Amino acid sequence: MARAVARRAERTLVTLHASEPLNPALRHYINRLSDVLFVVARTLARRDGGSEVFWQSTRTRA
């Protein structure tokens, strides 16, 4: 859930930047925050015995 909010904030910043210049470090920070949240979620899922779900493109699925 937290990563979804971070990704939404990133998209909002990109939209806002189109009309008002923003410091590029802000977008980079939000992007890295999203990455960290992704890694933390995977780590916690693995620790709790969850299995890995790998994304597969619909073009390469059999």
PyMOL Python script that loads the backbone (N, CA, C, O; Angstrom):
from pymol import cmd

cmd.read_pdbstr("""\
ATOM      1  N   MET A   1       0.830  -1.188   0.000  1.00  0.00           N
ATOM      2  CA  MET A   1       0.000   0.000   0.000  1.00  0.00           C
ATOM      3  C   MET A   1       0.877   1.256   0.000  1.00  0.00           C
ATOM      4  O   MET A   1       0.621   2.200  -0.748  1.00  0.00           O
ATOM      5  N   ALA A   2       1.908   1.257   0.842  1.00  0.00           N
ATOM      6  CA  ALA A   2       2.780   2.435   0.921  1.00  0.00           C
ATOM      7  C   ALA A   2       3.478   2.696  -0.404  1.00  0.00           C
ATOM      8  O   ALA A   2       3.654   3.847  -0.805  1.00  0.00           O
ATOM      9  N   ARG A   3       3.878   1.618  -1.087  1.00  0.00           N
ATOM     10  CA  ARG A   3       4.549   1.800  -2.375  1.00  0.00           C
ATOM     11  C   ARG A   3       3.589   2.386  -3.406  1.00  0.00           C
ATOM     12  O   ARG A   3       3.988   3.214  -4.225  1.00  0.00           O
ATOM     13  N   ALA A   4       2.348   1.971  -3.372  1.00  0.00           N
ATOM     14  CA  ALA A   4       1.353   2.519  -4.299  1.00  0.00           C
ATOM     15  C   ALA A   4       1.188   4.018  -4.083  1.00  0.00           C
ATOM     16  O   ALA A   4       1.056   4.777  -5.044  1.00  0.00           O
ATOM     17  N   VAL A   5       1.194   4.440  -2.834  1.00  0.00           N
ATOM     18  CA  VAL A   5       1.075   5.875  -2.527  1.00  0.00           C
ATOM     19  C   VAL A   5       2.314   6.618  -3.027  1.00  0.00           C
ATOM     20  O   VAL A   5       2.198   7.713  -3.577  1.00  0.00           O
ATOM     21  N   ALA A   6       3.494   6.032  -2.841  1.00  0.00           N
ATOM     22  CA  ALA A   6       4.726   6.672  -3.324  1.00  0.00           C
ATOM     23  C   ALA A   6       4.713   6.779  -4.842  1.00  0.00           C
ATOM     24  O   ALA A   6       5.127   7.801  -5.389  1.00  0.00           O
ATOM     25  N   ARG A   7       4.242   5.736  -5.536  1.00  0.00           N
ATOM     26  CA  ARG A   7       4.184   5.776  -7.008  1.00  0.00           C
ATOM     27  C   ARG A   7       3.184   6.832  -7.478  1.00  0.00           C
ATOM     28  O   ARG A   7       3.431   7.536  -8.457  1.00  0.00           O
ATOM     29  N   ARG A   8       2.066   6.937  -6.783  1.00  0.00           N
ATOM     30  CA  ARG A   8       1.070   7.949  -7.135  1.00  0.00           C
ATOM     31  C   ARG A   8       1.645   9.347  -6.941  1.00  0.00           C
ATOM     32  O   ARG A   8       1.419  10.238  -7.760  1.00  0.00           O
ATOM     33  N   ALA A   9       2.387   9.534  -5.856  1.00  0.00           N
ATOM     34  CA  ALA A   9       3.034  10.833  -5.607  1.00  0.00           C
ATOM     35  C   ALA A   9       4.031  11.145  -6.714  1.00  0.00           C
ATOM     36  O   ALA A   9       4.139  12.290  -7.154  1.00  0.00           O
ATOM     37  N   GLU A  10       4.752  10.137  -7.158  1.00  0.00           N
ATOM     38  CA  GLU A  10       5.719  10.351  -8.244  1.00  0.00           C
ATOM     39  C   GLU A  10       5.012  10.788  -9.529  1.00  0.00           C
ATOM     40  O   GLU A  10       5.463  11.713 -10.205  1.00  0.00           O
ATOM     41  N   ARG A  11       3.914  10.127  -9.860  1.00  0.00           N
ATOM     42  CA  ARG A  11       3.161  10.514 -11.064  1.00  0.00           C
ATOM     43  C   ARG A  11       2.610  11.937 -10.933  1.00  0.00           C
ATOM     44  O   ARG A  11       2.600  12.697 -11.902  1.00  0.00           O
ATOM     45  N   THR A  12       2.156  12.288  -9.738  1.00  0.00           N
ATOM     46  CA  THR A  12       1.638  13.633  -9.499  1.00  0.00           C
ATOM     47  C   THR A  12       2.738  14.671  -9.663  1.00  0.00           C
ATOM     48  O   THR A  12       2.504  15.739 -10.229  1.00  0.00           O
ATOM     49  N   LEU A  13       3.941  14.364  -9.170  1.00  0.00           N
ATOM     50  CA  LEU A  13       5.065  15.294  -9.319  1.00  0.00           C
ATOM     51  C   LEU A  13       5.430  15.502 -10.782  1.00  0.00           C
ATOM     52  O   LEU A  13       5.747  16.618 -11.192  1.00  0.00           O
ATOM     53  N   VAL A  14       5.387  14.437 -11.567  1.00  0.00           N
ATOM     54  CA  VAL A  14       5.690  14.557 -12.998  1.00  0.00           C
ATOM     55  C   VAL A  14       4.658  15.457 -13.669  1.00  0.00           C
ATOM     56  O   VAL A  14       5.010  16.304 -14.490  1.00  0.00           O
ATOM     57  N   THR A  15       3.400  15.277 -13.323  1.00  0.00           N
ATOM     58  CA  THR A  15       2.338  16.118 -13.886  1.00  0.00           C
ATOM     59  C   THR A  15       2.513  17.572 -13.462  1.00  0.00           C
ATOM     60  O   THR A  15       2.391  18.480 -14.283  1.00  0.00           O
ATOM     61  N   LEU A  16       2.795  17.789 -12.193  1.00  0.00           N
ATOM     62  CA  LEU A  16       2.998  19.145 -11.681  1.00  0.00           C
ATOM     63  C   LEU A  16       4.195  19.808 -12.341  1.00  0.00           C
ATOM     64  O   LEU A  16       4.167  21.003 -12.636  1.00  0.00           O
ATOM     65  N   HIS A  17       5.245  19.030 -12.573  1.00  0.00           N
ATOM     66  CA  HIS A  17       6.460  19.579 -13.182  1.00  0.00           C
ATOM     67  C   HIS A  17       6.190  20.128 -14.585  1.00  0.00           C
ATOM     68  O   HIS A  17       6.892  21.029 -15.044  1.00  0.00           O
ATOM     69  N   ALA A  18       5.189  19.595 -15.256  1.00  0.00           N
ATOM     70  CA  ALA A  18       4.847  20.082 -16.596  1.00  0.00           C
ATOM     71  C   ALA A  18       4.360  21.531 -16.554  1.00  0.00           C
ATOM     72  O   ALA A  18       4.515  22.263 -17.531  1.00  0.00           O
ATOM     73  N   SER A  19       3.773  21.949 -15.434  1.00  0.00           N
ATOM     74  CA  SER A  19       3.262  23.314 -15.344  1.00  0.00           C
ATOM     75  C   SER A  19       4.096  24.221 -14.448  1.00  0.00           C
ATOM     76  O   SER A  19       4.031  25.444 -14.563  1.00  0.00           O
ATOM     77  N   GLU A  20       4.872  23.625 -13.561  1.00  0.00           N
ATOM     78  CA  GLU A  20       5.675  24.414 -12.628  1.00  0.00           C
ATOM     79  C   GLU A  20       6.997  23.693 -12.361  1.00  0.00           C
ATOM     80  O   GLU A  20       6.992  22.537 -11.936  1.00  0.00           O
ATOM     81  N   PRO A  21       8.120  24.356 -12.604  1.00  0.00           N
ATOM     82  CA  PRO A  21       9.409  23.680 -12.427  1.00  0.00           C
ATOM     83  C   PRO A  21       9.644  23.236 -10.977  1.00  0.00           C
ATOM     84  O   PRO A  21       9.431  23.991 -10.029  1.00  0.00           O
ATOM     85  N   LEU A  22      10.085  21.996 -10.847  1.00  0.00           N
ATOM     86  CA  LEU A  22      10.383  21.431  -9.536  1.00  0.00           C
ATOM     87  C   LEU A  22      11.843  20.995  -9.493  1.00  0.00           C
ATOM     88  O   LEU A  22      12.470  20.755 -10.525  1.00  0.00           O
ATOM     89  N   ASN A  23      12.354  20.901  -8.302  1.00  0.00           N
ATOM     90  CA  ASN A  23      13.709  20.398  -8.117  1.00  0.00           C
ATOM     91  C   ASN A  23      13.729  18.918  -8.520  1.00  0.00           C
ATOM     92  O   ASN A  23      12.965  18.131  -7.962  1.00  0.00           O
ATOM     93  N   PRO A  24      14.581  18.518  -9.473  1.00  0.00           N
ATOM     94  CA  PRO A  24      14.603  17.127  -9.921  1.00  0.00           C
ATOM     95  C   PRO A  24      14.944  16.146  -8.795  1.00  0.00           C
ATOM     96  O   PRO A  24      14.583  14.972  -8.870  1.00  0.00           O
ATOM     97  N   ALA A  25      15.632  16.615  -7.760  1.00  0.00           N
ATOM     98  CA  ALA A  25      15.974  15.740  -6.642  1.00  0.00           C
ATOM     99  C   ALA A  25      14.718  15.224  -5.941  1.00  0.00           C
ATOM    100  O   ALA A  25      14.733  14.132  -5.375  1.00  0.00           O
ATOM    101  N   LEU A  26      13.648  15.988  -5.974  1.00  0.00           N
ATOM    102  CA  LEU A  26      12.402  15.577  -5.339  1.00  0.00           C
ATOM    103  C   LEU A  26      11.846  14.319  -6.011  1.00  0.00           C
ATOM    104  O   LEU A  26      11.456  13.369  -5.332  1.00  0.00           O
ATOM    105  N   ARG A  27      11.812  14.319  -7.342  1.00  0.00           N
ATOM    106  CA  ARG A  27      11.307  13.148  -8.068  1.00  0.00           C
ATOM    107  C   ARG A  27      12.215  11.944  -7.852  1.00  0.00           C
ATOM    108  O   ARG A  27      11.737  10.820  -7.702  1.00  0.00           O
ATOM    109  N   HIS A  28      13.526  12.182  -7.836  1.00  0.00           N
ATOM    110  CA  HIS A  28      14.480  11.095  -7.607  1.00  0.00           C
ATOM    111  C   HIS A  28      14.273  10.497  -6.215  1.00  0.00           C
ATOM    112  O   HIS A  28      14.313   9.278  -6.043  1.00  0.00           O
ATOM    113  N   TYR A  29      14.055  11.353  -5.236  1.00  0.00           N
ATOM    114  CA  TYR A  29      13.842  10.888  -3.861  1.00  0.00           C
ATOM    115  C   TYR A  29      12.596  10.009  -3.769  1.00  0.00           C
ATOM    116  O   TYR A  29      12.631   8.931  -3.176  1.00  0.00           O
ATOM    117  N   ILE A  30      11.500  10.476  -4.359  1.00  0.00           N
ATOM    118  CA  ILE A  30      10.249   9.714  -4.314  1.00  0.00           C
ATOM    119  C   ILE A  30      10.416   8.389  -5.054  1.00  0.00           C
ATOM    120  O   ILE A  30       9.879   7.368  -4.624  1.00  0.00           O
ATOM    121  N   ASN A  31      11.153   8.398  -6.158  1.00  0.00           N
ATOM    122  CA  ASN A  31      11.399   7.167  -6.908  1.00  0.00           C
ATOM    123  C   ASN A  31      12.204   6.177  -6.072  1.00  0.00           C
ATOM    124  O   ASN A  31      11.888   4.988  -6.048  1.00  0.00           O
ATOM    125  N   ARG A  32      13.225   6.649  -5.399  1.00  0.00           N
ATOM    126  CA  ARG A  32      14.054   5.769  -4.547  1.00  0.00           C
ATOM    127  C   ARG A  32      13.248   5.265  -3.351  1.00  0.00           C
ATOM    128  O   ARG A  32      13.426   4.128  -2.914  1.00  0.00           O
ATOM    129  N   LEU A  33      12.368   6.105  -2.826  1.00  0.00           N
ATOM    130  CA  LEU A  33      11.489   5.679  -1.734  1.00  0.00           C
ATOM    131  C   LEU A  33      10.623   4.508  -2.192  1.00  0.00           C
ATOM    132  O   LEU A  33      10.456   3.531  -1.462  1.00  0.00           O
ATOM    133  N   SER A  34      10.082   4.607  -3.380  1.00  0.00           N
ATOM    134  CA  SER A  34       9.275   3.527  -3.939  1.00  0.00           C
ATOM    135  C   SER A  34      10.098   2.244  -4.063  1.00  0.00           C
ATOM    136  O   SER A  34       9.611   1.157  -3.750  1.00  0.00           O
ATOM    137  N   ASP A  35      11.340   2.373  -4.518  1.00  0.00           N
ATOM    138  CA  ASP A  35      12.222   1.207  -4.643  1.00  0.00           C
ATOM    139  C   ASP A  35      12.477   0.556  -3.284  1.00  0.00           C
ATOM    140  O   ASP A  35      12.426  -0.668  -3.156  1.00  0.00           O
ATOM    141  N   VAL A  36      12.750   1.372  -2.280  1.00  0.00           N
ATOM    142  CA  VAL A  36      13.020   0.841  -0.934  1.00  0.00           C
ATOM    143  C   VAL A  36      11.784   0.132  -0.388  1.00  0.00           C
ATOM    144  O   VAL A  36      11.897  -0.939   0.209  1.00  0.00           O
ATOM    145  N   LEU A  37      10.628   0.711  -0.585  1.00  0.00           N
ATOM    146  CA  LEU A  37       9.402   0.077  -0.103  1.00  0.00           C
ATOM    147  C   LEU A  37       9.162  -1.270  -0.789  1.00  0.00           C
ATOM    148  O   LEU A  37       8.682  -2.214  -0.161  1.00  0.00           O
ATOM    149  N   PHE A  38       9.494  -1.352  -2.061  1.00  0.00           N
ATOM    150  CA  PHE A  38       9.366  -2.607  -2.799  1.00  0.00           C
ATOM    151  C   PHE A  38      10.281  -3.678  -2.201  1.00  0.00           C
ATOM    152  O   PHE A  38       9.855  -4.808  -1.960  1.00  0.00           O
ATOM    153  N   VAL A  39      11.529  -3.313  -1.970  1.00  0.00           N
ATOM    154  CA  VAL A  39      12.492  -4.268  -1.411  1.00  0.00           C
ATOM    155  C   VAL A  39      12.097  -4.689   0.001  1.00  0.00           C
ATOM    156  O   VAL A  39      12.206  -5.864   0.352  1.00  0.00           O
ATOM    157  N   VAL A  40      11.643  -3.750   0.801  1.00  0.00           N
ATOM    158  CA  VAL A  40      11.216  -4.076   2.165  1.00  0.00           C
ATOM    159  C   VAL A  40      10.032  -5.044   2.132  1.00  0.00           C
ATOM    160  O   VAL A  40       9.994  -5.999   2.907  1.00  0.00           O
ATOM    161  N   ALA A  41       9.084  -4.807   1.256  1.00  0.00           N
ATOM    162  CA  ALA A  41       7.917  -5.692   1.162  1.00  0.00           C
ATOM    163  C   ALA A  41       8.339  -7.106   0.767  1.00  0.00           C
ATOM    164  O   ALA A  41       7.841  -8.082   1.327  1.00  0.00           O
ATOM    165  N   ARG A  42       9.246  -7.216  -0.187  1.00  0.00           N
ATOM    166  CA  ARG A  42       9.727  -8.545  -0.593  1.00  0.00           C
ATOM    167  C   ARG A  42      10.484  -9.224   0.532  1.00  0.00           C
ATOM    168  O   ARG A  42      10.322 -10.425   0.752  1.00  0.00           O
ATOM    169  N   THR A  43      11.300  -8.480   1.239  1.00  0.00           N
ATOM    170  CA  THR A  43      12.074  -9.043   2.343  1.00  0.00           C
ATOM    171  C   THR A  43      11.155  -9.550   3.451  1.00  0.00           C
ATOM    172  O   THR A  43      11.349 -10.650   3.968  1.00  0.00           O
ATOM    173  N   LEU A  44      10.159  -8.752   3.813  1.00  0.00           N
ATOM    174  CA  LEU A  44       9.223  -9.165   4.863  1.00  0.00           C
ATOM    175  C   LEU A  44       8.392 -10.370   4.428  1.00  0.00           C
ATOM    176  O   LEU A  44       8.126 -11.265   5.230  1.00  0.00           O
ATOM    177  N   ALA A  45       7.986 -10.394   3.173  1.00  0.00           N
ATOM    178  CA  ALA A  45       7.209 -11.534   2.682  1.00  0.00           C
ATOM    179  C   ALA A  45       8.048 -12.807   2.732  1.00  0.00           C
ATOM    180  O   ALA A  45       7.553 -13.863   3.125  1.00  0.00           O
ATOM    181  N   ARG A  46       9.299 -12.711   2.340  1.00  0.00           N
ATOM    182  CA  ARG A  46      10.181 -13.876   2.371  1.00  0.00           C
ATOM    183  C   ARG A  46      10.410 -14.328   3.814  1.00  0.00           C
ATOM    184  O   ARG A  46      10.401 -15.525   4.100  1.00  0.00           O
ATOM    185  N   ARG A  47      10.611 -13.384   4.710  1.00  0.00           N
ATOM    186  CA  ARG A  47      10.827 -13.718   6.114  1.00  0.00           C
ATOM    187  C   ARG A  47       9.628 -14.442   6.719  1.00  0.00           C
ATOM    188  O   ARG A  47       9.776 -15.329   7.559  1.00  0.00           O
ATOM    189  N   ASP A  48       8.434 -14.042   6.273  1.00  0.00           N
ATOM    190  CA  ASP A  48       7.209 -14.634   6.799  1.00  0.00           C
ATOM    191  C   ASP A  48       6.776 -15.889   6.039  1.00  0.00           C
ATOM    192  O   ASP A  48       5.670 -16.391   6.237  1.00  0.00           O
ATOM    193  N   GLY A  49       7.661 -16.393   5.163  1.00  0.00           N
ATOM    194  CA  GLY A  49       7.376 -17.636   4.455  1.00  0.00           C
ATOM    195  C   GLY A  49       6.571 -17.475   3.187  1.00  0.00           C
ATOM    196  O   GLY A  49       6.112 -18.466   2.619  1.00  0.00           O
ATOM    197  N   GLY A  50       6.391 -16.272   2.738  1.00  0.00           N
ATOM    198  CA  GLY A  50       5.655 -16.045   1.500  1.00  0.00           C
ATOM    199  C   GLY A  50       6.463 -16.489   0.292  1.00  0.00           C
ATOM    200  O   GLY A  50       7.693 -16.527   0.336  1.00  0.00           O
ATOM    201  N   SER A  51       5.780 -16.817  -0.764  1.00  0.00           N
ATOM    202  CA  SER A  51       6.482 -17.222  -1.978  1.00  0.00           C
ATOM    203  C   SER A  51       6.611 -16.037  -2.926  1.00  0.00           C
ATOM    204  O   SER A  51       5.837 -15.082  -2.871  1.00  0.00           O
ATOM    205  N   GLU A  52       7.587 -16.126  -3.772  1.00  0.00           N
ATOM    206  CA  GLU A  52       7.876 -15.058  -4.732  1.00  0.00           C
ATOM    207  C   GLU A  52       6.905 -15.167  -5.905  1.00  0.00           C
ATOM    208  O   GLU A  52       6.693 -16.258  -6.436  1.00  0.00           O
ATOM    209  N   VAL A  53       6.319 -14.055  -6.308  1.00  0.00           N
ATOM    210  CA  VAL A  53       5.445 -14.021  -7.474  1.00  0.00           C
ATOM    211  C   VAL A  53       6.176 -13.229  -8.542  1.00  0.00           C
ATOM    212  O   VAL A  53       6.388 -12.026  -8.395  1.00  0.00           O
ATOM    213  N   PHE A  54       6.558 -13.897  -9.607  1.00  0.00           N
ATOM    214  CA  PHE A  54       7.310 -13.246 -10.677  1.00  0.00           C
ATOM    215  C   PHE A  54       6.369 -12.761 -11.762  1.00  0.00           C
ATOM    216  O   PHE A  54       5.456 -13.474 -12.180  1.00  0.00           O
ATOM    217  N   TRP A  55       6.604 -11.541 -12.210  1.00  0.00           N
ATOM    218  CA  TRP A  55       5.808 -10.967 -13.274  1.00  0.00           C
ATOM    219  C   TRP A  55       6.214 -11.586 -14.596  1.00  0.00           C
ATOM    220  O   TRP A  55       7.402 -11.779 -14.855  1.00  0.00           O
ATOM    221  N   GLN A  56       5.232 -11.899 -15.438  1.00  0.00           N
ATOM    222  CA  GLN A  56       5.507 -12.412 -16.766  1.00  0.00           C
ATOM    223  C   GLN A  56       4.717 -11.590 -17.763  1.00  0.00           C
ATOM    224  O   GLN A  56       3.526 -11.338 -17.584  1.00  0.00           O
ATOM    225  N   SER A  57       5.388 -11.188 -18.793  1.00  0.00           N
ATOM    226  CA  SER A  57       4.724 -10.441 -19.857  1.00  0.00           C
ATOM    227  C   SER A  57       3.712 -11.342 -20.550  1.00  0.00           C
ATOM    228  O   SER A  57       3.946 -12.538 -20.723  1.00  0.00           O
ATOM    229  N   THR A  58       2.600 -10.766 -20.941  1.00  0.00           N
ATOM    230  CA  THR A  58       1.591 -11.565 -21.658  1.00  0.00           C
ATOM    231  C   THR A  58       2.130 -11.992 -23.020  1.00  0.00           C
ATOM    232  O   THR A  58       1.628 -12.954 -23.600  1.00  0.00           O
ATOM    233  N   ARG A  59       3.121 -11.310 -23.533  1.00  0.00           N
ATOM    234  CA  ARG A  59       3.710 -11.673 -24.828  1.00  0.00           C
ATOM    235  C   ARG A  59       4.567 -12.925 -24.740  1.00  0.00           C
ATOM    236  O   ARG A  59       4.722 -13.635 -25.733  1.00  0.00           O
ATOM    237  N   THR A  60       5.133 -13.213 -23.556  1.00  0.00           N
ATOM    238  CA  THR A  60       6.041 -14.352 -23.442  1.00  0.00           C
ATOM    239  C   THR A  60       5.426 -15.537 -22.704  1.00  0.00           C
ATOM    240  O   THR A  60       6.065 -16.579 -22.559  1.00  0.00           O
ATOM    241  N   ARG A  61       4.201 -15.382 -22.244  1.00  0.00           N
ATOM    242  CA  ARG A  61       3.532 -16.499 -21.556  1.00  0.00           C
ATOM    243  C   ARG A  61       3.180 -17.578 -22.543  1.00  0.00           C
ATOM    244  O   ARG A  61       2.843 -17.312 -23.697  1.00  0.00           O
ATOM    245  N   ALA A  62       3.264 -18.802 -22.068  1.00  0.00           N
ATOM    246  CA  ALA A  62       2.908 -19.950 -22.930  1.00  0.00           C
ATOM    247  C   ALA A  62       1.451 -20.300 -22.746  1.00  0.00           C
ATOM    248  O   ALA A  62       0.955 -21.233 -23.378  1.00  0.00           O
TER     249      ALA A  62
END
""", "prot")
cmd.dss("prot")
cmd.show_as("cartoon", "prot")
cmd.util.cbc("prot")
cmd.orient("prot")
